[in-house]
Amino acid sequence: MFCGILRFLVTAAAVPVCAELMDGVRAVDMSNAVVLGLLLALIYTLLRPLLRLLLKVVNFCTLGLLYVAVDAWLVWTAAALLENSVQFQSFWWALAVAAVINAARMAIDALSGGARR
């Protein structure tokens, strides 16, 4: 339970942090960037597992690259839904933000897995 809450908070915090640290990611309004982070955390919690389940067979054929593209597309689309939140110079910057989010979530999973043993 605690791990899920921590993953949600890390996902929500990753977007404003990336907007501050990455050159190709610009936060138009920081409060909207936080809202975008919360929206992405909700999407990653609810929609992403469903998309991964639906695309599991095709992902096997692409050696996992489809999941990477789907994560970047989720970040890109969520930013497009919330105007005046975060702007990306290109799709590659959305991919970089998705990579940061996934790395943070993986670190939380690794730390919590080590604590359970």
DSSP file (Angstrom, degrees, kcal/mol; ACC not computed):
  #  RESIDUE AA STRUCTURE BP1 BP2  ACC     N-H-->O    O-->H-N    N-H-->O    O-->H-N    TCO  KAPPA ALPHA  PHI   PSI    X-CA   Y-CA   Z-CA
    1    1 A M     >        0   0    0      0, 0.0     4,-1.9     0, 0.0     5,-0.2   0.000 360.0 360.0 360.0 -48.5    0.0    0.0    0.0
    2    2 A F  H  >  +     0   0    0      1,-0.2     4,-2.5     2,-0.2     5,-0.2   0.875 360.0  55.3 -63.3 -36.7    2.7    2.4    1.0
    3    3 A C  H  > S+     0   0    0      1,-0.2     4,-2.5     2,-0.2    -1,-0.2   0.902 106.8  50.1 -62.7 -42.0    4.7    1.5   -2.2
    4    4 A G  H  > S+     0   0    0      2,-0.2     4,-2.0     1,-0.2    -1,-0.2   0.896 111.8  47.2 -64.5 -40.9    1.7    2.4   -4.4
    5    5 A I  H  X S+     0   0    0     -4,-1.9     4,-2.4     2,-0.2    -2,-0.2   0.909 112.8  49.5 -66.2 -42.0    1.2    5.8   -2.7
    6    6 A L  H  X S+     0   0    0     -4,-2.5     4,-2.5     2,-0.2    -2,-0.2   0.895 110.0  50.5 -65.2 -40.2    5.0    6.5   -3.0
    7    7 A R  H  X S+     0   0    0     -4,-2.5     4,-2.2     2,-0.2    -1,-0.2   0.900 110.4  51.0 -62.8 -40.4    5.0    5.6   -6.7
    8    8 A F  H  X S+     0   0    0     -4,-2.0     4,-2.1     2,-0.2    -2,-0.2   0.925 112.6  45.4 -62.0 -45.8    2.0    7.9   -7.2
    9    9 A L  H  X S+     0   0    0     -4,-2.4     4,-2.0     2,-0.2    -2,-0.2   0.878 112.1  50.7 -67.7 -38.5    3.7   10.8   -5.5
   10   10 A V  H  X S+     0   0    0     -4,-2.5     4,-1.4     2,-0.2    -1,-0.2   0.904 111.0  49.2 -66.1 -40.4    7.0   10.2   -7.3
   11   11 A T  H  X S+     0   0    0     -4,-2.2     4,-0.8     1,-0.2    -2,-0.2   0.910 111.7  49.0 -63.9 -41.5    5.2   10.2  -10.6
   12   12 A A  H  < S+     0   0    0     -4,-2.1     3,-0.3     1,-0.2    -1,-0.2   0.859 113.8  46.0 -66.4 -35.1    3.4   13.4   -9.7
   13   13 A A  H  X S+     0   0    0     -4,-2.0     4,-1.6     1,-0.2    -1,-0.2   0.708  97.7  73.0 -81.0 -19.7    6.6   15.1   -8.7
   14   14 A A  H  X S+     0   0    0     -4,-1.4     4,-2.7     1,-0.2     5,-0.2   0.859  90.3  56.9 -66.7 -35.7    8.6   14.0  -11.7
   15   15 A V  H  X S+     0   0    0     -4,-0.8     4,-2.3    -3,-0.3    -1,-0.2   0.958 109.5  41.9 -66.2 -51.4    6.9   16.3  -14.2
   16   16 A P  H  > S+     0   0    0      0, 0.0     4,-1.5     0, 0.0    -1,-0.2   0.887 115.7  51.6 -62.8 -34.8    7.7   19.6  -12.4
   17   17 A V  H  X S+     0   0    0     -4,-1.6     4,-2.0     2,-0.2    -2,-0.2   0.924 110.7  47.5 -65.7 -43.3   11.2   18.4  -11.6
   18   18 A C  H  X S+     0   0    0     -4,-2.7     4,-2.7     1,-0.2     7,-0.2   0.875 108.1  56.1 -64.7 -36.4   11.8   17.6  -15.3
   19   19 A A  H  < S+     0   0    0     -4,-2.3     8,-0.4     1,-0.2    -1,-0.2   0.842 111.8  43.7 -64.5 -31.8   10.4   20.9  -16.3
   20   20 A E  H  < S+     0   0    0     -4,-1.5    -2,-0.2    -5,-0.2    -1,-0.2   0.848 122.9  34.5 -78.9 -34.6   13.0   22.6  -14.1
   21   21 A L  H  < S+     0   0    0     -4,-2.0     2,-0.4    -5,-0.1    -2,-0.2   0.720 101.8  75.4 -99.0 -22.8   16.0   20.5  -15.1
   22   22 A M    ><  -     0   0    0     -4,-2.7     3,-0.8    -5,-0.2    71,-0.0  -0.768  63.9-147.8-100.0 136.6   15.5   19.6  -18.8
   23   23 A D  T 3  S+     0   0    0     -2,-0.4    -1,-0.1     1,-0.2    70,-0.0   0.846  97.0  49.4 -68.1 -34.9   16.2   22.2  -21.5
   24   24 A G  T 3  S+     0   0    0     64,-0.1    65,-2.2    69,-0.0     2,-0.5   0.409  98.9  75.6 -88.6   2.7   13.5   20.9  -23.9
   25   25 A V  E <   -A   88   0A   0     -3,-0.8     2,-0.5    -7,-0.2    63,-0.2  -0.968  63.0-173.8-117.8 121.7   10.7   20.8  -21.3
   26   26 A R  E     -A   87   0A   0     61,-2.8    61,-2.9    -2,-0.5     2,-0.7  -0.961  18.2-145.2-122.9 126.4    9.2   24.1  -20.4
   27   27 A A  E     -A   86   0A   0     -2,-0.5    59,-0.3    -8,-0.4     3,-0.2  -0.795  10.2-171.7 -87.2 115.3    6.7   24.7  -17.6
   28   28 A V  S    S+     0   0    0     57,-1.9     2,-0.4    -2,-0.7    -1,-0.2   0.932  83.6   9.1 -70.4 -46.0    4.3   27.4  -18.7
   29   29 A D     >  -     0   0    0     56,-1.0     4,-1.8    55,-0.2    -1,-0.3  -0.982  70.0-149.3-136.6 122.3    2.7   27.5  -15.3
   30   30 A M  H  > S+     0   0    0     -2,-0.4     4,-1.8     1,-0.2     5,-0.1   0.842  98.1  54.6 -65.9 -33.6    4.2   25.6  -12.4
   31   31 A S  H  > S+     0   0    0      1,-0.2     4,-1.8     2,-0.2    -1,-0.2   0.891 109.7  48.0 -67.0 -36.6    0.9   25.0  -10.7
   32   32 A N  H  > S+     0   0    0     52,-0.3     4,-2.4    -3,-0.2    -2,-0.2   0.811 107.0  57.3 -70.5 -29.2   -0.4   23.5  -13.9
   33   33 A A  H  X S+     0   0    0     -4,-1.8     4,-2.1    52,-0.3    -2,-0.2   0.878 106.3  49.2 -66.5 -36.8    2.7   21.4  -14.2
   34   34 A V  H  X S+     0   0    0     -4,-1.8     4,-2.1     2,-0.2    -2,-0.2   0.905 110.6  50.1 -66.8 -41.0    1.9   19.9  -10.7
   35   35 A V  H  X S+     0   0    0     -4,-1.8     4,-2.5     2,-0.2    -2,-0.2   0.892 109.3  52.1 -63.2 -39.2   -1.6   19.2  -11.9
   36   36 A L  H  X S+     0   0    0     -4,-2.4     4,-2.9     2,-0.2    -2,-0.2   0.900 107.4  52.6 -62.5 -40.5   -0.2   17.5  -15.0
   37   37 A G  H  X S+     0   0    0     -4,-2.1     4,-2.3     2,-0.2    -2,-0.2   0.908 110.2  47.5 -60.8 -42.1    2.0   15.4  -12.7
   38   38 A L  H  X S+     0   0    0     -4,-2.1     4,-2.0     2,-0.2    -2,-0.2   0.899 111.9  50.2 -65.3 -40.6   -1.1   14.3  -10.7
   39   39 A L  H  X S+     0   0    0     -4,-2.5     4,-2.6     2,-0.2    -2,-0.2   0.919 111.4  48.5 -63.1 -43.6   -2.9   13.6  -14.0
   40   40 A L  H  X S+     0   0    0     -4,-2.9     4,-3.2     2,-0.2     5,-0.2   0.887 108.7  53.5 -64.6 -38.3    0.0   11.5  -15.2
   41   41 A A  H  X S+     0   0    0     -4,-2.3     4,-1.5     2,-0.2    -1,-0.2   0.903 111.1  46.8 -62.3 -39.7    0.2    9.6  -11.9
   42   42 A L  H  X S+     0   0    0     -4,-2.0     4,-2.5     2,-0.2     5,-0.4   0.909 113.6  47.8 -66.8 -42.8   -3.5    8.8  -12.3
   43   43 A I  H  X>S+     0   0    0     -4,-2.6     5,-2.3     1,-0.2     4,-1.3   0.917 111.5  50.2 -63.9 -43.7   -3.1    7.7  -15.9
   44   44 A Y  H  <5S+     0   0    0     -4,-3.2    -1,-0.2     1,-0.2    -2,-0.2   0.813 114.7  45.7 -65.0 -29.0    0.0    5.6  -15.0
   45   45 A T  H  <5S+     0   0    0     -4,-1.5    -2,-0.2    -5,-0.2    -1,-0.2   0.882 129.8  17.4 -80.2 -39.6   -2.1    4.0  -12.2
   46   46 A L  H  X5S+     0   0    0     -4,-2.5     4,-0.6    -5,-0.1    -3,-0.2   0.889 130.7  31.1-102.3 -50.0   -5.3    3.3  -14.1
   47   47 A L  H  X5S+     0   0    0     -4,-1.3     4,-2.4    -5,-0.4     3,-0.2   0.861 106.9  64.4 -86.3 -38.0   -4.8    3.4  -17.9
   48   48 A R  H  ><S+     0   0    0     -5,-2.3     4,-2.5     1,-0.2     5,-0.2   0.883 100.7  50.8 -59.9 -43.0   -1.2    2.3  -18.4
   49   49 A P  H  > S+     0   0    0      0, 0.0     4,-1.9     0, 0.0    -1,-0.2   0.890 111.2  50.0 -63.1 -35.1   -1.8   -1.3  -17.1
   50   50 A L  H  X S+     0   0    0     -4,-0.6     4,-2.3    -3,-0.2    -2,-0.2   0.926 111.3  47.8 -66.5 -44.4   -4.8   -1.7  -19.4
   51   51 A L  H  X S+     0   0    0     -4,-2.4     4,-2.0     1,-0.2    -1,-0.2   0.901 111.3  51.1 -62.5 -40.7   -2.8   -0.5  -22.4
   52   52 A R  H  < S+     0   0    0     -4,-2.5     4,-0.3    -5,-0.2    -1,-0.2   0.879 109.7  50.2 -65.2 -36.9    0.1   -2.8  -21.5
   53   53 A L  H >< S+     0   0    0     -4,-1.9     3,-0.8    -5,-0.2     4,-0.3   0.919 112.4  46.6 -66.3 -43.1   -2.3   -5.7  -21.3
   54   54 A L  H 3< S+     0   0    0     -4,-2.3     3,-0.3     1,-0.2     4,-0.2   0.830 118.2  41.6 -67.7 -32.3   -3.8   -5.0  -24.7
   55   55 A L  T 3X S+     0   0    0     -4,-2.0     4,-2.7    -5,-0.2    -1,-0.2   0.265  80.8 108.8-100.7  11.4   -0.5   -4.5  -26.4
   56   56 A K  H <> S+     0   0    0     -3,-0.8     4,-1.4    -4,-0.3    -1,-0.2   0.889  80.6  44.6 -58.9 -44.7    1.4   -7.4  -24.8
   57   57 A V  H  > S+     0   0    0     -4,-0.3     4,-1.0    -3,-0.3    -1,-0.2   0.918 116.1  45.7 -68.7 -43.2    1.5   -9.6  -27.9
   58   58 A V  H  > S+     0   0    0     -4,-0.2     4,-1.1     1,-0.2     3,-0.4   0.872 108.0  58.5 -67.9 -35.9    2.6   -6.8  -30.2
   59   59 A N  H  <>S+     0   0    0     -4,-2.7     5,-2.1     1,-0.2     4,-0.4   0.858  98.8  59.2 -62.1 -34.9    5.1   -5.6  -27.7
   60   60 A F  H ><5S+     0   0    0     -4,-1.4     3,-0.9     1,-0.2    -1,-0.2   0.893 104.7  50.2 -58.6 -39.5    6.8   -9.0  -27.9
   61   61 A C  H 3<5S+     0   0    0     -4,-1.0    -1,-0.2    -3,-0.4    -2,-0.2   0.764 111.5  47.6 -71.8 -25.3    7.3   -8.5  -31.6
   62   62 A T  T ><5S-     0   0    0     -4,-1.1     3,-1.5    -3,-0.3    -1,-0.2   0.312 110.6-119.5 -98.9   8.6    8.9   -5.0  -31.1
   63   63 A L  T < 5S-     0   0    0     -3,-0.9    -3,-0.2    -4,-0.4    -2,-0.1   0.817  72.9 -51.7  58.7  34.1   11.2   -6.2  -28.3
   64   64 A G  T 3><S+     0   0    0     -5,-2.1     4,-1.1    -6,-0.1     3,-0.4   0.330 111.0 114.0  91.4  -7.4    9.7   -3.9  -25.7
   65   65 A L  H <>  +     0   0    0     -3,-1.5     4,-2.1    -6,-0.3     5,-0.2   0.774  68.3  65.0 -69.9 -24.1   10.0   -0.7  -27.7
   66   66 A L  H  > S+     0   0    0     -7,-0.3     4,-2.5     1,-0.2    -1,-0.2   0.897  98.7  52.8 -65.0 -39.4    6.2   -0.3  -28.0
   67   67 A Y  H  > S+     0   0    0     -3,-0.4     4,-2.3     2,-0.2    -1,-0.2   0.888 108.4  51.1 -62.7 -38.3    5.9    0.1  -24.2
   68   68 A V  H  X S+     0   0    0     -4,-1.1     4,-2.1     2,-0.2    -1,-0.2   0.922 111.6  46.8 -63.7 -44.8    8.5    2.9  -24.4
   69   69 A A  H  X S+     0   0    0     -4,-2.1     4,-2.4     1,-0.2    -2,-0.2   0.881 111.3  51.9 -65.8 -38.0    6.5    4.7  -27.2
   70   70 A V  H  X S+     0   0    0     -4,-2.5     4,-2.4     2,-0.2    -2,-0.2   0.910 109.1  50.0 -65.7 -41.9    3.2    4.2  -25.3
   71   71 A D  H  X S+     0   0    0     -4,-2.3     4,-2.0     2,-0.2    -2,-0.2   0.921 112.5  46.8 -62.7 -43.6    4.7    5.8  -22.2
   72   72 A A  H  X S+     0   0    0     -4,-2.1     4,-2.7     1,-0.2    -1,-0.2   0.893 111.3  52.2 -64.7 -38.8    6.0    8.8  -24.2
   73   73 A W  H  X S+     0   0    0     -4,-2.4     4,-2.9     2,-0.2     5,-0.2   0.886 107.0  52.9 -64.7 -38.1    2.7    9.1  -25.9
   74   74 A L  H  X S+     0   0    0     -4,-2.4     4,-2.3     2,-0.2    -1,-0.2   0.914 112.1  45.1 -62.8 -42.2    0.9    9.2  -22.6
   75   75 A V  H  X S+     0   0    0     -4,-2.0     4,-2.0     2,-0.2    -2,-0.2   0.937 115.2  47.6 -65.0 -46.6    3.1   12.0  -21.4
   76   76 A W  H  X S+     0   0    0     -4,-2.7     4,-1.6     1,-0.2    -2,-0.2   0.911 114.9  45.4 -61.5 -45.1    2.8   13.9  -24.6
   77   77 A T  H  X S+     0   0    0     -4,-2.9     4,-1.9     2,-0.2    -1,-0.2   0.889 110.5  52.4 -69.8 -40.8   -1.0   13.5  -24.7
   78   78 A A  H  X S+     0   0    0     -4,-2.3     4,-1.5    -5,-0.2    -1,-0.2   0.897 110.0  49.7 -62.8 -39.1   -1.5   14.4  -21.1
   79   79 A A  H  < S+     0   0    0     -4,-2.0     6,-0.3     1,-0.2     7,-0.3   0.854 109.9  51.2 -67.1 -34.0    0.5   17.6  -21.6
   80   80 A A  H  < S+     0   0    0     -4,-1.6    -1,-0.2     1,-0.2    -2,-0.2   0.822 106.2  55.5 -71.9 -30.1   -1.6   18.4  -24.7
   81   81 A L  H  < S+     0   0    0     -4,-1.9     2,-0.9     1,-0.2    -2,-0.2   0.859 104.2  57.0 -70.0 -34.8   -4.9   17.9  -22.6
   82   82 A L  S >< S-     0   0    0     -4,-1.5     3,-0.8    -5,-0.1     4,-0.5  -0.832  83.0-151.8-101.0 100.9   -3.8   20.5  -20.0
   83   83 A E  T 3  S+     0   0    0     -2,-0.9    -3,-0.1     1,-0.2     4,-0.0  -0.356  77.0  22.4 -68.8 152.9   -3.1   23.8  -21.7
   84   84 A N  T 3  S+     0   0    0      1,-0.1   -52,-0.3     2,-0.1   -55,-0.2   0.835 102.1  96.4  58.9  36.9   -0.6   26.1  -20.1
   85   85 A S  S <  S-     0   0    0     -3,-0.8   -57,-1.9    -6,-0.3   -56,-1.0   0.655  88.7 -15.1-112.8 -80.0    1.1   23.3  -18.2
   86   86 A V  E     -A   27   0A   0     -4,-0.5     2,-0.4    -7,-0.3    -1,-0.3  -0.989  54.1-159.0-133.6 139.1    4.2   21.8  -19.9
   87   87 A Q  E     -A   26   0A   0    -61,-2.9   -61,-2.8    -2,-0.4     2,-0.4  -0.959   6.9-153.4-119.7 138.4    5.5   22.2  -23.4
   88   88 A F  E     -A   25   0A   0     -2,-0.4   -63,-0.2   -63,-0.2     3,-0.1  -0.883  14.3-144.5-108.9 139.9    7.9   19.8  -25.1
   89   89 A Q  S    S-     0   0    0    -65,-2.2     2,-0.3    -2,-0.4    -1,-0.1   0.829  83.6 -11.9 -68.9 -31.5   10.2   20.9  -27.9
   90   90 A S  S >> S-     0   0    0    -66,-0.3     4,-1.2    -3,-0.1     3,-0.7  -0.952  75.3 -93.3-157.2 173.3    9.8   17.5  -29.5
   91   91 A F  H 3> S+     0   0    0     -2,-0.3     4,-2.1     1,-0.2     5,-0.1   0.797 118.9  65.9 -63.1 -28.4    8.5   14.0  -28.9
   92   92 A W  H 3> S+     0   0    0      1,-0.2     4,-1.9     2,-0.2    -1,-0.2   0.838  98.0  52.3 -65.5 -33.0   12.0   13.0  -27.8
   93   93 A W  H <> S+     0   0    0     -3,-0.7     4,-2.2     2,-0.2    -1,-0.2   0.873 107.8  51.1 -71.0 -35.7   11.7   15.3  -24.8
   94   94 A A  H  X S+     0   0    0     -4,-1.2     4,-2.4     1,-0.2    -2,-0.2   0.885 109.3  52.0 -63.8 -37.3    8.4   13.6  -23.9
   95   95 A L  H  X S+     0   0    0     -4,-2.1     4,-2.1     2,-0.2    -2,-0.2   0.882 107.5  51.9 -64.2 -38.7   10.2   10.3  -24.2
   96   96 A A  H  X S+     0   0    0     -4,-1.9     4,-2.1     2,-0.2    -2,-0.2   0.899 109.9  48.4 -65.1 -40.9   12.9   11.6  -21.8
   97   97 A V  H  X S+     0   0    0     -4,-2.2     4,-2.5     2,-0.2    -2,-0.2   0.913 111.0  50.8 -65.3 -41.9   10.3   12.6  -19.2
   98   98 A A  H  X S+     0   0    0     -4,-2.4     4,-2.6     1,-0.2    -2,-0.2   0.881 109.1  51.9 -62.1 -37.4    8.7    9.2  -19.6
   99   99 A A  H  X S+     0   0    0     -4,-2.1     4,-2.4     2,-0.2    -1,-0.2   0.897 109.7  48.7 -65.8 -40.1   12.1    7.6  -19.0
  100  100 A V  H  X S+     0   0    0     -4,-2.1     4,-2.4     2,-0.2    -2,-0.2   0.920 112.1  48.9 -64.7 -43.8   12.6    9.7  -15.8
  101  101 A I  H  X S+     0   0    0     -4,-2.5     4,-2.5     1,-0.2    -2,-0.2   0.935 113.4  46.5 -61.0 -46.7    9.2    8.7  -14.6
  102  102 A N  H  X S+     0   0    0     -4,-2.6     4,-2.3     1,-0.2    -1,-0.2   0.879 111.7  51.2 -65.5 -37.7    9.8    5.0  -15.3
  103  103 A A  H  X S+     0   0    0     -4,-2.4     4,-2.1     2,-0.2    -1,-0.2   0.906 111.5  47.7 -65.7 -40.8   13.2    5.1  -13.7
  104  104 A A  H  X S+     0   0    0     -4,-2.4     4,-2.0     2,-0.2    -2,-0.2   0.916 113.1  47.6 -65.9 -42.8   11.8    6.7  -10.5
  105  105 A R  H  X S+     0   0    0     -4,-2.5     4,-2.2     1,-0.2    -2,-0.2   0.879 111.7  50.8 -66.0 -36.7    9.0    4.2  -10.3
  106  106 A M  H  X S+     0   0    0     -4,-2.3     4,-2.5     2,-0.2    -1,-0.2   0.872 108.2  52.5 -68.0 -36.8   11.5    1.3  -10.9
  107  107 A A  H  X S+     0   0    0     -4,-2.1     4,-2.6     2,-0.2     5,-0.2   0.904 109.1  49.4 -65.1 -40.7   13.7    2.7   -8.1
  108  108 A I  H  X S+     0   0    0     -4,-2.0     4,-2.6     2,-0.2     5,-0.2   0.924 111.9  49.0 -62.9 -43.9   10.7    2.8   -5.7
  109  109 A D  H  X S+     0   0    0     -4,-2.2     4,-2.2     1,-0.2    -2,-0.2   0.908 112.3  48.2 -62.1 -41.7    9.9   -0.8   -6.7
  110  110 A A  H  X S+     0   0    0     -4,-2.5     4,-1.8     2,-0.2    -2,-0.2   0.908 113.5  46.8 -66.3 -42.1   13.5   -1.9   -6.1
  111  111 A L  H  X S+     0   0    0     -4,-2.6     4,-1.4     1,-0.2    -2,-0.2   0.898 114.9  45.4 -67.3 -39.9   13.7   -0.2   -2.8
  112  112 A S  H  X S+     0   0    0     -4,-2.6     4,-1.4    -5,-0.2    -2,-0.2   0.842 110.7  54.1 -74.3 -31.4   10.4   -1.6   -1.6
  113  113 A G  H  X S+     0   0    0     -4,-2.2     4,-0.8    -5,-0.2    -1,-0.2   0.867 108.8  49.5 -66.8 -35.9   11.2   -5.1   -2.8
  114  114 A G  H  < S+     0   0    0     -4,-1.8    -1,-0.2     1,-0.2    -2,-0.2   0.811 108.9  52.5 -70.8 -30.1   14.4   -5.0   -0.9
  115  115 A A  H  < S+     0   0    0     -4,-1.4    -1,-0.2     1,-0.2    -2,-0.2   0.790 104.1  57.1 -76.0 -27.1   12.6   -3.9    2.3
  116  116 A R  H  <        0   0    0     -4,-1.4    -1,-0.2     1,-0.2    -2,-0.2   0.778 360.0 360.0 -74.0 -26.3   10.1   -6.8    2.0
  117  117 A R     <        0   0    0     -4,-0.8    -1,-0.2    -3,-0.1    -2,-0.1   0.473 360.0 360.0 -80.0 360.0   12.8   -9.5    2.1
